[in-house]
Amino acid sequence: MSGPGHVSTTTEEKTRLDGSRVTWSCELLALEAGRHAVLRYVLDADRPLRGPDLVLAAGTITLAHYWADRPYNVYHWIANGRTVAYYCSVAETTELTEARVAYLDLTGKELKGSAELVY
């Protein structure tokens, strides 16, 4: 990451439980390599979410927080300067480098006991 005015980009890579991968090019706002990262992404199209009756409109800003030592990621969605929602995903094996932020998304994985994640 460079000085003021420089926009650093990185790749967010989500691996699903079925092994498929999804990637996004994001702005890297902050990085403590191997510990914590904050990414920014602006939606280029409407995105309906599974589960809740919510559609993130094109132009919605995502501020995404990742930690290597925590079993979750937190997404803060902002539209027109106001918070739309926060979303927390359960994750593991999170890797945080300047080149990429990668994690295994555990959405849908059965938890200990009879609980199951829902989305």
Disulfide bonds with the S-S distance in Angstrom:
none
